[in-house]
Amino acid sequence: MNSRLARSAGLIGVATMASRVLGLVRESVLAAIFGAGMQMDAFNVAFRVPNLLRDLFAEGAMTAAFVPAFTRRLTVAGREAAFRLGNLVLNALLVVTLVLVLLGIAVAYPITSLIAPDFASVPGKLELTALLTRVMLPFLTMVAVAAGMMGMLNSLHRFFIPALSPAMFNVAAIACIVGLAPVMPSVGQPAVLAVAIGALAGGAGQVLLQWPVLRKEGFRYRPLFDFGDPELGHVLRLMVPATVGLAAVQINVFVNTYLATSQEQGAVSWLSYAFRLMYLPIGLFGVSIATAVLPDISRHAAVDDLPALRRTVSGAIRLMLVLNVPATVGLMVLARPIVALLLQRHAFGAADTAATAAALVFYAPGLLGYSTVKIASPAFYSLRDSRTPVIVSVAAVLGNLAVNLALVRVMGFRGLALGTSLAAMFNAGTLLWMLDRRLGGLERRRIVVTFAKIGAATVIMGLAAAYTSFWTESLLPGERTLGRAVRVFLAIGAGIMALVASARALRIAEFDDAYRRVFGRLFAR
């Protein structure tokens, strides 16, 4: 099971790597053209509205509620019945999201005024934010459809193309930034409007990339509406608590955005850049594992095979630990050189690098929390328990709000990043504890031993990376991109070699499996 999980995670990791690399290119281009100024602050706040709705309603809730139901119908009744459910869910999503989009467009200005009231003190900033919000809201409908298609393909064990589809967002965004942004002022529009147009094009691209693969599997779109269907009713009922249950991270980021608008100009952008950089390993190692394991979790839950479900969740947690513990420490140790390499050029200066790196250091510890939630929370929904993750998520959100209000006064925008990480870890720890009780144990001893071993190996890795970074900076000084790249890759290489040697010496079986299956597939591709 662990080998198959690692193989599936590796396949998803390959596609996710392509998407994340393109995402880094997108962030680099954005930083070079817009820096961390007014237009970028306006875009980041505007994109929070459709992005929040997407993460809460379309992708997160869809994955938690739809995949188990689709897998259950596929297992019990076959493909034709499962595809009928797929059509019912897609059509219901189209109706609901279109209503939300139209409503959002109508009240875009009051929403942005509520999110970023301090933007009104800068002439034109609030109006620009409202304009960008209106343009990007239809992105929600496109991504809702794409998420439904992704859920069906994952249930059919087709992982690569769905995981690759977010790359279309980055391709479209880069093309619009480079091609449209320079000409926007000549037609009387702000240059950042090109980024909003790119977001819409990217959403359409995610649907178009998956459509041929889903058709090949036998799916045919039908305009079916049957709200009396019991499975559809179950999905819709589950999506409401699922939306709340998976909301902690994004609501916390939303709260951060609100609080950051009261800080110095650029704080919203610094936090946004840092969060996106931190999300790279989450996508590679957290989402990949969670996506690969969810169909198996749903299948075991459908036949009430708790021992198999317990082994599957435990294996996913251990695989996640051996990948994300090193990623967490690596981001913290190399935050500044990584940010400088990827973002510092043209409009994005050294002060922006220092501020973004500081936020990244405090965001990084939340990696384990975010990745654990993506595994544990859907497990509860597969067991048809929506109450537990909802209660835990609400508690995490309220705790995050209280902690952030205190920390922002002491640490400024850095405190917002730290508060988000603490809330994510609380959410993850509580969910794991309750899932352990629900399943009669999660092989706790194996998880603790794996964590201790990978923690020891990671300490050695961090020391090697930090020493190499310090040594190469004195040996190869300068601010040219090539010099920065050499310093960063030498430090990463030294850290990886130290990690591999330490993990082998400590005989971490999960690391060997991950290295062979995940990284082996990445490098082979």
C-alpha positions in Angstrom: 0.0 0.0 0.0 2.7 2.5 0.9 4.6 1.8 -2.3 1.5 2.4 -4.4 0.7 5.5 -2.4 4.3 6.7 -3.0 4.0 5.9 -6.7 0.7 7.9 -7.0 2.1 10.7 -4.9 5.2 10.8 -7.1 3.1 11.0 -10.2 1.1 13.8 -8.8 4.4 15.4 -7.5 5.8 15.5 -11.1 2.8 17.4 -12.4 2.6 19.6 -9.3 6.3 20.3 -9.7 5.7 21.6 -13.2 2.9 23.8 -11.9 4.8 25.1 -9.0 7.9 25.9 -11.0 5.6 27.9 -13.4 4.1 29.5 -10.3 7.5 30.6 -9.2 8.1 32.1 -12.6 4.8 33.9 -12.3 5.7 35.3 -8.9 9.1 36.4 -10.2 7.6 38.2 -13.1 5.0 39.8 -10.9 7.6 41.0 -8.4 9.9 42.4 -11.2 7.0 44.4 -12.8 4.9 45.4 -9.8 7.1 44.9 -6.8 5.2 45.2 -3.5 3.4 48.5 -4.3 -0.1 49.8 -4.6 -1.2 47.7 -7.7 0.1 44.5 -6.2 -1.5 45.1 -2.9 -4.8 45.8 -4.7 -4.5 42.6 -6.7 -3.7 40.4 -3.7 -6.7 41.7 -1.8 -9.0 41.4 -4.8 -7.9 37.9 -5.5 -8.5 36.8 -1.9 -12.3 37.0 -2.6 -12.6 34.5 -5.5 -9.6 32.5 -4.1 -11.2 32.2 -0.7 -14.5 31.1 -2.3 -12.6 28.7 -4.5 -10.6 27.1 -1.7 -13.6 26.9 0.7 -16.4 26.0 -1.7 -15.0 24.6 -4.9 -11.8 22.7 -4.3 -11.7 22.0 -0.6 -15.3 21.2 0.0 -15.6 19.4 -3.4 -12.7 17.1 -2.6 -14.0 16.2 0.9 -17.7 15.7 -0.1 -17.7 14.6 -3.7 -14.8 12.1 -4.0 -16.0 9.8 -1.3 -19.6 9.8 -2.8 -18.4 9.3 -6.3 -16.0 6.5 -5.3 -18.8 4.8 -3.3 -21.2 4.9 -6.3 -18.4 3.8 -8.6 -17.6 0.8 -6.3 -21.2 -0.2 -5.7 -23.1 0.7 -8.9 -20.5 1.1 -11.7 -19.3 3.9 -14.0 -22.6 4.8 -15.6 -24.2 5.6 -12.2 -21.1 7.4 -11.0 -20.9 9.6 -14.1 -24.6 10.4 -13.7 -23.8 11.6 -10.2 -20.9 13.6 -11.7 -23.3 15.4 -14.0 -25.7 16.2 -11.2 -22.9 17.6 -9.0 -21.4 19.7 -11.9 -24.7 21.2 -12.8 -25.5 22.0 -9.2 -22.1 23.7 -8.9 -22.7 25.7 -12.0 -26.0 27.1 -10.7 -24.7 27.9 -7.2 -21.4 29.4 -8.2 -23.0 31.6 -10.9 -25.4 33.0 -8.3 -22.5 33.7 -6.0 -20.5 35.3 -8.8 -23.4 37.6 -9.9 -24.0 38.6 -6.2 -20.3 39.2 -5.7 -20.0 41.5 -8.7 -22.9 43.5 -7.5 -21.5 44.1 -4.0 -17.7 44.1 -4.9 -17.1 47.6 -3.6 -18.7 47.1 -0.2 -16.8 43.8 0.2 -13.5 45.3 -0.6 -14.2 48.2 1.7 -14.9 45.7 4.4 -11.7 43.7 3.8 -9.3 46.6 3.3 -10.8 49.8 4.8 -7.4 51.4 5.1 -7.0 51.3 1.3 -9.4 54.2 1.2 -6.6 56.5 2.5 -4.7 56.0 -0.8 -6.4 57.6 -3.7 -7.7 55.1 -6.2 -6.5 52.0 -4.3 -9.9 50.9 -3.1 -11.5 51.5 -6.5 -8.8 49.5 -8.2 -9.3 46.6 -5.8 -13.1 46.5 -6.4 -12.5 46.6 -10.2 -10.1 43.6 -10.0 -12.5 41.7 -7.8 -15.3 42.1 -10.3 -13.1 40.9 -13.2 -11.8 37.8 -11.3 -15.0 36.5 -9.6 -16.1 34.3 -12.6 -12.8 32.4 -11.9 -14.9 30.7 -9.1 -17.3 29.0 -11.6 -14.4 27.8 -13.8 -12.5 26.3 -10.9 -15.6 24.7 -9.4 -16.1 22.8 -12.7 -12.4 21.9 -12.9 -12.5 20.6 -9.3 -15.4 18.4 -10.0 -13.6 16.9 -13.0 -10.5 16.5 -10.9 -12.5 14.6 -8.3 -13.9 12.2 -10.9 -10.5 11.6 -12.5 -8.8 11.0 -9.1 -11.4 8.5 -8.2 -10.6 6.7 -11.4 -6.9 6.8 -10.4 -6.1 9.3 -13.1 -3.8 11.7 -11.2 -1.3 13.2 -13.6 -3.4 15.5 -15.8 -5.6 16.7 -12.9 -2.5 17.6 -11.0 -1.0 19.3 -14.0 -4.2 21.4 -14.7 -3.2 24.2 -12.2 -0.2 24.8 -14.4 -2.6 26.3 -17.0 -3.4 29.1 -14.6 0.3 30.0 -14.3 0.9 29.7 -18.1 -2.1 32.1 -18.8 -1.0 34.5 -16.0 2.5 34.7 -17.3 1.4 35.2 -20.9 -1.0 38.0 -19.9 1.5 39.7 -17.6 4.2 39.7 -20.3 1.8 40.4 -23.3 -1.0 42.6 -22.0 0.4 44.5 -19.0 2.7 46.8 -21.1 -0.2 47.8 -23.3 -2.9 48.3 -20.7 -2.0 51.9 -19.8 -2.2 52.9 -23.5 -5.9 51.9 -23.5 -6.6 53.7 -20.2 -6.5 50.7 -17.9 -4.1 49.8 -15.1 -1.4 47.3 -16.0 -2.4 45.0 -13.2 -5.7 44.3 -14.9 -3.8 42.0 -17.3 -3.1 39.7 -14.3 -6.8 39.5 -13.5 -7.5 38.6 -17.2 -4.8 36.0 -16.9 -6.6 34.5 -13.9 -9.8 34.0 -15.9 -7.9 32.5 -18.8 -6.1 30.2 -16.4 -9.4 29.0 -15.0 -10.7 28.1 -18.4 -7.5 26.3 -19.2 -7.9 24.0 -16.2 -11.2 22.8 -17.5 -10.0 22.4 -21.1 -6.9 20.3 -20.1 -9.0 17.8 -18.2 -11.9 17.5 -20.5 -10.4 15.1 -23.2 -9.1 12.7 -20.5 -12.5 12.6 -18.7 -14.2 11.9 -22.1 -11.7 9.1 -22.8 -12.8 7.5 -19.5 -16.4 7.5 -20.7 -17.9 10.7 -19.2 -20.4 12.6 -21.3 -21.8 15.9 -20.1 -25.6 16.0 -19.7 -27.7 18.9 -18.4 -29.2 16.8 -15.6 -30.9 18.3 -12.6 -32.3 15.9 -10.0 -32.1 17.4 -6.5 -34.0 14.4 -5.2 -31.1 12.1 -5.9 -30.0 10.7 -2.5 -26.2 10.8 -3.3 -26.4 14.4 -4.6 -28.3 15.4 -1.5 -25.7 13.8 0.6 -22.9 15.6 -1.3 -24.6 19.0 -1.0 -25.4 18.5 2.7 -21.8 17.4 3.3 -20.4 20.4 1.4 -21.8 22.9 3.9 -19.9 21.5 6.9 -17.0 20.5 4.6 -16.7 24.2 3.6 -16.3 25.2 7.2 -14.3 22.1 8.2 -11.6 22.8 5.6 -11.7 26.6 6.0 -9.2 27.2 8.8 -6.1 27.9 6.6 -7.9 30.2 4.1 -9.9 32.1 6.6 -6.8 32.6 8.6 -5.1 34.0 5.5 -8.2 36.1 4.9 -7.9 37.5 8.5 -4.2 38.2 7.9 -5.0 40.1 4.7 -7.5 42.3 6.7 -5.0 42.9 9.5 -2.1 43.4 7.1 -3.9 46.3 5.4 -3.4 48.3 8.6 0.4 47.8 8.4 2.9 49.6 6.2 2.4 49.6 2.4 3.7 46.4 1.0 2.8 44.2 4.0 -0.1 42.5 2.1 2.2 41.7 -0.8 5.1 40.5 1.5 2.8 38.1 3.2 1.3 36.9 -0.1 4.6 36.2 -1.7 5.8 34.4 1.4 2.6 32.3 1.6 2.9 31.3 -2.0 6.5 30.2 -1.6 5.6 28.2 1.5 2.8 26.6 -0.5 5.3 25.0 -2.9 6.2 22.1 -0.6 2.6 21.8 0.5 1.6 21.2 -3.1 4.4 18.8 -3.8 4.3 16.8 -0.6 1.1 17.6 1.2 -1.5 17.9 -1.5 0.1 15.1 -3.6 -0.1 12.6 -0.8 -3.6 13.7 0.3 -4.9 13.5 -3.3 -3.3 10.0 -3.9 -4.6 8.6 -0.6 -8.2 10.0 -0.6 -9.7 7.4 -3.1 -8.2 4.5 -1.0 -9.5 6.1 2.2 -13.0 6.5 0.6 -13.0 2.9 -0.6 -12.0 1.5 2.8 -14.6 3.6 4.5 -17.3 2.6 2.0 -16.9 -1.1 3.0 -16.2 -0.3 6.7 -12.7 -1.7 6.6 -11.3 0.2 9.6 -7.9 -1.7 9.9 -7.1 -0.9 6.2 -8.3 2.7 6.7 -6.0 3.0 9.8 -3.0 1.6 7.9 -3.6 3.9 5.0 -3.9 7.1 7.0 -0.9 6.1 9.1 1.2 5.5 6.0 0.2 8.8 4.5 1.1 10.7 7.7 4.5 9.0 7.9 5.2 9.6 4.2 4.2 13.3 4.7 6.5 13.7 7.7 9.6 12.4 5.9 9.0 14.9 3.1 7.7 18.0 5.0 9.9 18.1 8.1 13.0 18.7 5.9 11.1 21.1 3.7 10.1 23.1 6.8 13.6 23.5 8.1 15.0 24.1 4.6 12.6 27.0 4.1 13.5 28.5 7.4 17.3 28.2 7.0 17.4 29.4 3.4 14.5 31.9 3.4 16.4 35.0 2.5 18.6 33.6 -0.3 15.6 31.8 -1.8 13.5 34.9 -1.8 16.4 37.0 -3.2 16.9 34.4 -6.0 13.3 34.1 -7.0 12.0 37.6 -6.5 14.6 40.4 -6.0 14.9 42.3 -9.2 13.7 45.6 -10.7 10.7 46.8 -8.6 11.3 44.3 -5.9 14.2 45.5 -3.8 16.4 44.3 -0.9 14.0 45.6 1.7 11.2 43.7 0.1 13.4 40.5 0.2 14.1 41.0 3.9 10.5 41.5 4.8 9.2 38.5 2.6 11.9 36.2 4.0 11.0 37.2 7.6 7.3 36.3 6.9 8.4 33.0 5.2 10.4 32.0 8.3 7.3 32.3 10.4 5.0 30.7 7.9 7.2 27.6 7.4 6.4 25.8 10.7 2.8 25.6 9.5 3.7 23.3 6.7 3.2 20.2 8.8 -0.1 21.5 10.0 -1.5 22.3 6.6 -0.4 19.0 5.1 -1.8 17.0 8.0 -5.2 18.7 7.8 -5.3 17.8 4.1 -5.0 14.1 5.0 -7.0 14.0 8.3 -10.0 16.2 7.5 -11.2 14.3 4.4 -10.8 11.0 6.4 -13.6 12.2 8.7 -15.8 13.1 5.7 -15.2 9.6 4.2 -16.5 8.2 7.5 -19.5 10.5 7.1 -18.5 12.6 10.2 -18.7 16.2 9.3 -19.2 17.5 12.8 -15.6 16.9 14.1 -13.6 18.8 11.5 -16.1 21.7 11.6 -15.8 22.1 15.4 -12.0 21.8 15.3 -11.8 24.3 12.3 -14.0 26.9 14.0 -11.9 26.6 17.2 -8.7 27.0 15.1 -10.1 30.1 13.3 -11.2 31.7 16.6 -7.8 30.9 18.2 -6.0 32.3 15.2 -7.9 35.6 15.4 -7.1 36.0 19.0 -3.4 35.2 18.6 -3.0 37.4 15.5 -4.6 40.4 17.2 -2.1 40.0 20.0 1.0 39.2 17.8 0.4 41.9 15.2 0.9 44.6 17.9 4.2 43.0 19.0 5.7 41.7 15.8 3.8 43.5 13.0 3.1 41.5 9.9 5.5 38.8 11.0 3.2 38.0 13.9 0.4 37.3 11.4 2.5 34.7 9.7 3.4 33.1 13.0 -0.2 33.1 14.2 -1.4 31.3 11.0 1.2 28.6 11.6 0.2 28.1 15.2 -3.5 27.8 14.2 -2.6 25.3 11.5 -0.7 23.1 13.9 -3.5 23.3 16.5 -6.0 22.2 13.8 -3.8 19.3 12.7 -2.9 18.1 16.2 -6.5 18.1 17.3 -7.8 16.3 14.2 -5.1 13.7 14.5 -5.8 13.1 18.2 -9.6 12.7 17.5 -9.0 10.5 14.4 -6.7 8.3 16.4 -9.5 7.8 18.9 -12.1 7.2 16.1 -10.1 4.5 14.4 -8.8 2.8 17.5 -5.2 3.9 17.0 -3.1 5.3 14.2 0.0 3.2 14.7 1.2 6.0 17.0 4.5 4.4 17.9 5.5 4.1 14.2 4.5 7.7 13.6 6.5 9.0 16.6 9.5 6.9 15.7 9.4 8.2 12.1 9.1 11.8 13.3 12.0 11.4 15.8 14.3 9.9 13.2 13.5 12.4 10.4 13.8 15.2 12.9 17.3 14.1 13.8 18.2 13.8 10.1 16.7 17.2 9.4 18.8 18.9 12.1 22.0 17.6 10.3 20.5 18.7 7.0 19.8 22.2 8.3 23.3 22.6 9.7 24.8 21.5 6.4 22.6 23.9 4.4 23.2 26.9 6.7 27.0 26.4 6.8 27.2 26.0 3.0 25.0 29.1 2.5 27.3 31.1 4.8 30.5 29.7 3.2 29.4 30.3 -0.4 28.2 33.8 0.3 31.6 34.8 1.5 33.3 32.9 -1.3 30.9 34.1 -4.1 29.7 37.6 -3.1 27.5 39.7 -5.3 23.9 40.2 -6.3 23.8 38.8 -9.8 21.1 36.2 -10.4 23.7 33.6 -11.5 25.7 34.0 -8.2 22.5 33.8 -6.1 21.5 30.6 -8.0 24.8 29.0 -7.4 24.8 29.8 -3.7 21.2 28.5 -3.2 21.6 25.3 -5.2 24.9 24.5 -3.5 23.3 25.0 -0.1 20.3 22.8 -1.1 22.5 20.2 -2.6 24.6 20.0 0.6 21.5 19.8 2.7 20.0 17.0 0.6 23.2 14.9 0.7 23.4 15.3 4.5 19.7 14.4 4.7 20.0 11.3 2.5 23.1 10.1 4.4 21.5 10.7 7.8 18.2 9.0 6.8 20.1 6.0 5.5 22.1 5.7 8.7 19.0 6.0 10.8 17.2 3.4 8.6 14.1 5.5 7.9 12.1 3.1 5.7 9.5 5.7 4.7 12.3 8.0 3.5 13.8 5.2 1.4 10.4 4.6 -0.1 9.7 8.3 -0.7 13.2 8.8 -2.2 12.8 5.9 -4.5 9.2 6.4 -5.6 8.7 10.2 -5.4 12.1 11.7 -6.2 13.1 8.8 -8.5 10.0 9.5 -10.6 10.6 13.3 -10.5 14.2 13.0 -11.8 13.3 10.3 -14.3 10.7 12.6 -15.8 
